[in-house]
Amino acid sequence: MTERVRVDVAIVGGGIAGCSAAFHLRRNGLSVCLLEKGALGSQASGVNFGGVRQQGRHFAELPLARRSREVWGRLAELIGTDCEFVPSGHLKLARSEADLDELERYADAAAEFGLALQMISGARIRSEYPWLGESVIGASLAAEDGQANPRLVAPAFGRAARMLGADVREYTAMIETTCDGDRFRVHCARGIEVSARFLVNTAGAWGGYIAAAFGEPVPIGTTAPNMLVTEPLPSFVTRSIGVCGGDVYVRQVARGNVVLGGGHGWADLGLERSRPLTDVSTRAIDKALEVIPALKSALVIRSWAGIEGQMPDHLPVIGFSRTAPNVIHAFGFSGHGFQLGPVIGIIIAELVTNGASLSPLAAFDIGRFGGTAARPLAAAAYPAQEGE
Ligand SMILES: Cc1cc2nc3c(=O)[nH]c(=O)nc-3n(C[C@H](O)[C@H](O)[C@H](O)COP(=O)(O)OP(=O)(O)OC[C@H]3O[C@@H](n4cnc5c(N)ncnc54)[C@H](O)[C@@H]3O)c2cc1C
């Protein structure tokens, strides 16, 4: 038997973007049905590194990152938990003079966006961070950046949305969408059919399937950042750490475990599976030891990867569809969507409610890839995609 649901907005994808959208749309008084094929936050949003970092972001993304950082600071007030967000600061390390120049140039440009970065070099880096290795000759510090527990955030937004009356359906995949006059008819697993005025595509690495089904294919790839975590150690990594070149990143959680990432594992979009690769993990450990030698005796207790949608220009797709009125895309976050997630919901709510966002979105327009093609509105016709 078919269960029929009638709402203003159907959201496909219950990662941080979709859950935050459900919450903010409800706050704007719209009725919402959120469809997630697994559990909320079970893909990239729940398994990422946990970096809440503005430093180093593309300048097109910085206005969104700045706005999102403000929301991170208010999570407890908004959704009833801070999701272990800690403004530990983010220290980006220089291992050469060229790196230092790069950091200085970025700091000057970022100041225009209101992001304050503090350069630290020479004797100061040694005295303030004695646990950093000899290869580090300087750094820039984003004092207001930080880290949070990725396991908690999407479910917390989902719970808060539910408390405001959102209809949140886990283990409910969207199978096919058709357009019926001015409403979408979203056919889902388990015999559920959702009728909605707006359709929001927050399907993460799978977002390209939905865009293609609406006749606007995008060149999305997949990446699988390779992650490791150690046993709990006495606290000493006081900042979240990144490096110029991005080959390793490290943070220590309150319980003492050190989380580190570097390189890419294996992922298969069709199978919905990812896993770390041993040689990539070994290289990431070597890189981590270069910058934090005191980790040399730490025991790695777990490794993993996740499936992330990667656009060729490393910028997400955010905004209205070019082919289908009232379809809004927000996917392909290219490794940045955890920090951006809290504001993505606000932006989607603005687009639905007002037809425009307060944030500049031109750089994220799906039209930048140029491809539109006449395709049936059928998710069942999604082509298989290859990982990178
Ligand atoms: C290992 C790793 C480390 C990372 N580290 C960081 C970091 O430190 N900082 C940072 O800012 N970003 C980081 N990222 C990126 C960040 O995690 C993602 O950009 C972000 O989580 C994307 O959120 P999302 O909601 O768009 O996608 P997802 O979390 O992937 O959610 C999309 C959801 O859509 C669902 N879905 C897809 N198709 C359908 C369908 N047909 N029907 C129903 N549901 C569907 C999926 O099941 C999935 O749950 C990392 C990513 C990974 C994988």
The ligand as an SDF file (V2000), in Angstrom:
LIG
                    3D

 53 58  0  0  0  0  0  0  0  0999 V2000
   36.8730   11.0610    5.3910 C   0  0  0  0  0  0  0  0  0  0  0  0
   36.3930   12.4570    5.1390 C   0  0  0  0  0  0  0  0  0  0  0  0
   36.9990   13.5360    5.8010 C   0  0  0  0  0  0  0  0  0  0  0  0
   36.5040   14.8220    5.6110 C   0  0  0  0  0  0  0  0  0  0  0  0
   36.9690   15.8430    6.4180 N   0  0  0  0  0  0  0  0  0  0  0  0
   36.3410   17.0560    6.3940 C   0  0  0  0  0  0  0  0  0  0  0  0
   36.7070   18.0720    7.3140 C   0  0  0  0  0  0  0  0  0  0  0  0
   37.5590   17.8850    8.1780 O   0  0  0  0  0  0  0  0  0  0  0  0
   36.0700   19.2710    7.2360 N   0  0  0  0  0  0  0  0  0  0  0  0
   35.0970   19.5290    6.3020 C   0  0  0  0  0  0  0  0  0  0  0  0
   34.5740   20.6440    6.2700 O   0  0  0  0  0  0  0  0  0  0  0  0
   34.6960   18.5550    5.4560 N   0  0  0  0  0  0  0  0  0  0  0  0
   35.2900   17.3400    5.4830 C   0  0  0  0  0  0  0  0  0  0  0  0
   34.8930   16.3520    4.6400 N   0  0  0  0  0  0  0  0  0  0  0  0
   33.7940   16.6320    3.7110 C   0  0  0  0  0  0  0  0  0  0  0  0
   32.4510   16.5790    4.4090 C   0  0  0  0  0  0  0  0  0  0  0  0
   32.3500   15.4500    5.2420 O   0  0  0  0  0  0  0  0  0  0  0  0
   31.3600   16.5550    3.3290 C   0  0  0  0  0  0  0  0  0  0  0  0
   31.5770   17.5980    2.4040 O   0  0  0  0  0  0  0  0  0  0  0  0
   29.9900   16.7390    3.9460 C   0  0  0  0  0  0  0  0  0  0  0  0
   29.7690   15.8400    4.9810 O   0  0  0  0  0  0  0  0  0  0  0  0
   28.9400   16.5810    2.8460 C   0  0  0  0  0  0  0  0  0  0  0  0
   27.6770   16.5960    3.4590 O   0  0  0  0  0  0  0  0  0  0  0  0
   26.4090   16.2310    2.6030 P   0  0  0  0  0  0  0  0  0  0  0  0
   25.2480   16.3300    3.5090 O   0  0  0  0  0  0  0  0  0  0  0  0
   26.4290   17.0520    1.3590 O   0  0  0  0  0  0  0  0  0  0  0  0
   26.6840   14.7270    2.0880 O   0  0  0  0  0  0  0  0  0  0  0  0
   26.5640   13.3200    2.8320 P   0  0  0  0  0  0  0  0  0  0  0  0
   26.9910   13.3720    4.2340 O   0  0  0  0  0  0  0  0  0  0  0  0
   27.2260   12.3220    1.9310 O   0  0  0  0  0  0  0  0  0  0  0  0
   25.0130   13.0810    2.8190 O   0  0  0  0  0  0  0  0  0  0  0  0
   24.3040   12.8050    1.6340 C   0  0  0  0  0  0  0  0  0  0  0  0
   23.2600   11.7780    1.9970 C   0  0  0  0  0  0  0  0  0  0  0  0
   22.4000   11.5860    0.8750 O   0  0  0  0  0  0  0  0  0  0  0  0
   21.9110   10.2500    0.9530 C   0  0  0  0  0  0  0  0  0  0  0  0
   21.3490    9.9180   -0.3420 N   0  0  0  0  0  0  0  0  0  0  0  0
   21.9730    9.8660   -1.5470 C   0  0  0  0  0  0  0  0  0  0  0  0
   21.1150    9.4990   -2.5120 N   0  0  0  0  0  0  0  0  0  0  0  0
   19.9070    9.3040   -1.9180 C   0  0  0  0  0  0  0  0  0  0  0  0
   18.6210    8.9180   -2.3850 C   0  0  0  0  0  0  0  0  0  0  0  0
   18.3820    8.6280   -3.6760 N   0  0  0  0  0  0  0  0  0  0  0  0
   17.5950    8.8210   -1.4870 N   0  0  0  0  0  0  0  0  0  0  0  0
   17.7940    9.0940   -0.1730 C   0  0  0  0  0  0  0  0  0  0  0  0
   19.0160    9.4660    0.3250 N   0  0  0  0  0  0  0  0  0  0  0  0
   20.0450    9.5860   -0.5350 C   0  0  0  0  0  0  0  0  0  0  0  0
   23.1620    9.4640    1.3410 C   0  0  0  0  0  0  0  0  0  0  0  0
   22.8320    8.2210    1.9210 O   0  0  0  0  0  0  0  0  0  0  0  0
   23.8530   10.4080    2.3140 C   0  0  0  0  0  0  0  0  0  0  0  0
   23.5820   10.0950    3.6710 O   0  0  0  0  0  0  0  0  0  0  0  0
   35.4160   15.0480    4.7280 C   0  0  0  0  0  0  0  0  0  0  0  0
   34.8500   13.9850    4.0240 C   0  0  0  0  0  0  0  0  0  0  0  0
   35.3150   12.6900    4.2350 C   0  0  0  0  0  0  0  0  0  0  0  0
   34.6560   11.5510    3.5100 C   0  0  0  0  0  0  0  0  0  0  0  0
  1  2  1  0
  2  3  1  0
  2 52  2  0
  3  4  2  0
  4  5  1  0
  4 50  1  0
  5  6  2  0
  6  7  1  0
  6 13  1  0
  7  8  2  0
  7  9  1  0
  9 10  1  0
 10 11  2  0
 10 12  1  0
 12 13  2  0
 13 14  1  0
 14 15  1  0
 14 50  1  0
 15 16  1  0
 16 17  1  0
 16 18  1  0
 18 19  1  0
 18 20  1  0
 20 21  1  0
 20 22  1  0
 22 23  1  0
 23 24  1  0
 24 25  2  0
 24 26  1  0
 24 27  1  0
 27 28  1  0
 28 29  2  0
 28 30  1  0
 28 31  1  0
 31 32  1  0
 32 33  1  0
 33 34  1  0
 33 48  1  0
 34 35  1  0
 35 36  1  0
 35 46  1  0
 36 37  1  0
 36 45  1  0
 37 38  2  0
 38 39  1  0
 39 40  1  0
 39 45  2  0
 40 41  1  0
 40 42  2  0
 42 43  1  0
 43 44  2  0
 44 45  1  0
 46 47  1  0
 46 48  1  0
 48 49  1  0
 50 51  2  0
 51 52  1  0
 52 53  1  0
M  END
$$$$
